[in-house]
C-alpha cells in the first residue's frame, strides 16, 4: 500500500501585533503533537506580547496622571464677591449666603451643584435674606438652613439678634426665608453656630464687648426654634472672629481675636454635647499660628485651620491635627498653603474634596472658588499630570521671584510706641500727620517709612496703651523707605 504524502503548513495571519498560526493538512495527514504545541505556543506568546504592550501603554498613561500636586484647582466663580459670608454644603450643593462685597452688606444668596469630577456647575441665585448681614453663621438641620446674628450698616455697626430659616427645595434652590419668632439673647456679630441633640447653639461674638457666653434653642419638629436660653457654662475665654467645627460628636472652637492686643489667638477648646448634661468646655492642643478671621474644615478624624489674620497681616498657612477617641487633639502640623493669603472666606468638604469660597485680603474681595483633595496622610492637593506639576512649580517659583510691591503711602517717623504685637507710629509728610499701626518691628524717629493701605479706625481705644486715637490706620505692611 502506498501511503499518501502528508504535509503540514503553518501559515501566519497578522492582526496588529497578534500572530495566529493556521494549519492545513490533507484528509489523511496527521500533525504531530510537537507541531501542534509549537503553533499553540506561537499563538499564546503573541497574545501575551500584545497584552504586555497594552498594559505597558496603559500603565504609562496612568502614571502620567498619577502625580501628586500640592496645590489647588479652579472651579466656577460665584456671581458676587463675598467676604464674611456664610457657606455650607448640603447633599452635594454649596450655598453662599450674605456677606459683604467691599461696600455693602448683602442679602443675596447663591448655590452651585458639585459635579462628579469635583468641578462646580454655574452658580445660581436663590432666595434673598430678610436682613442683609455679614459676619454671621449658618447651619443645616433636617432640610432647613438657619442664619443667625451678624452685623450690617457702616462698618457692621448695627449688631443683629435676628434668626432666619429657609427650607431647601428638591431642586437645591432655597425657598423664602422666614424670620424666627425668638431672637438671640445677645446681638452677636461674628457669632458661631453648631447643632447637637436637636438644639441650635450660638457662642461668642461681639455685642459691644467680646463674649464668652453660650446660648441655645430647641429645634421643633416643624423646623421652628424655641426660646433661646443661656447655657450655664461659658467658653474658657472670649471668642470673636473665631471658627467652630463639629467632628465625631465633639464641637471645637479655634482661634479668634485677642481682647487686649488685637492679634490672633492660638487657643483651641472643645466640648462633647450630651442630652442630659450641661456643656463643659475644655482646652486642648493649641494651633501653631495665631489666627482670627480663619476658616476650618474636617475630613475623617482630621481638623484643619486655614488662613485668617494675625494683627493686620493676612495668612495663607494651613495646619492640621488628628482627633483622638476622647476628643483631645494631637499636635498641629503645617500642610499645603492656600493659593493666596486671605481671611473671612468659607470652606466646605464633600466627597474627599475641600472647597475654598470667596474671602478678602489686601488686594480686595474674592468671588473665586478653588478646590483640592486629600492624600492618605491628610495633606492637601490633587492628582494631575507631569505637565500640570511643572506648571505648578513654575507658578510657585514666579511668586518667589516677584519683586516687592511698591507701597502706596510714605512719610517720616515722628513718634513710635511699641507693644508686644504692634508698632504704633505717628507718620508725618511735612504737611499732614497720621497714626498707623502694623506688625511690630524696629523703627526710629526720623526713619523714612512706606506703608500699605489699611483699615481706618475712628476714636479707637487701645486697652493695652490705655489711650484713644482720634484716627488710626491698621496696615498690613510697613517698611523703611528704600527697602525693595
Order of alpha helices (4+ residues) and beta strands (2+ residues): beta-beta-alpha-beta-beta-beta-beta-beta-beta-beta-beta-beta-beta-beta-beta-beta-beta-beta-beta-beta-beta-beta-beta-beta-beta-beta-beta-beta-beta-beta-beta-beta-beta-beta-beta-alpha-beta-beta-beta-beta-beta-beta-beta
